Amino acid sequence: MAGIYVATSHHDLGAIALNKVLELKEAQDTAAAAAMQRKTNEERQLELKVKNIREKGNDPASWNSKELKMMVKWLKWPGDAPLPNWKGTLLQRYEATKTCNEQDRSYLKDGEHAILHDNALEEEAAAGGGGETTTNEGEEAMAV
């Protein structure tokens, strides 16, 4: 009987329930707006860091691991493998992605492909005798 009553639109949500639903909706909207603002701020900061690295005019091989990781992160596309940790593989990833379109990195354009794995690149770097790696905080450490 209640289903028929609701289906014919003869129901009242009640002031308390309506206010609770409106509060929840407002909280969701506020959280979504804050997340969008945070993402926009992070994107702007990353763009400024990339601009500073490029203004130095150095050869990518002379960049340290932190700078390489920043550039690779800037050129990372959805669907790409996680960022590598070794300086050699970071450099190879940068070389593989440096020609990608930077204007809209939210999706791949025609003819652009995601880098699905870096296993082969990491194995080559490991066989090459180790190298420089970075931690999650961006600090540099020497690999053993």
Order of alpha helices (4+ residues) and beta strands (2+ residues): alpha-alpha-alpha-alpha-alpha-beta-beta
